[in-house]
Amino acid sequence: MKTAVLLSVGLGLFAGCIYGDELRRRKNAERNAGDLMRMLEKVTMKTPPPEAQLKKMAIVLNDAHKRIIAVSKTLQKPAS
């Protein structure tokens, strides 16, 4: 009888420890996932969409191209 009681108590404690660990891991994972989601929302709000970034790069490259062409034409003209 004592053996059965001790065995059931031991199994109950073991199951409780395992369940407690899993519950703790789950809560920790949910908290971390929530933190990551908030960080992702902040980052996505700060950065423009890829299309806007590409358009901005195209504008900068076009301006640089115009300046390079202007300087090249100036250098090609013979000095008077």
Secondary structure, DSSP 8 states (H G I E B T S, - for coil): -HHHHHHHHHHHHHHHHHHHHHHHHHHHHHHHHHHHHHHHHHHHHHS--HHHHHHHHHHHHHHHHHHHHHHHHHHHS---
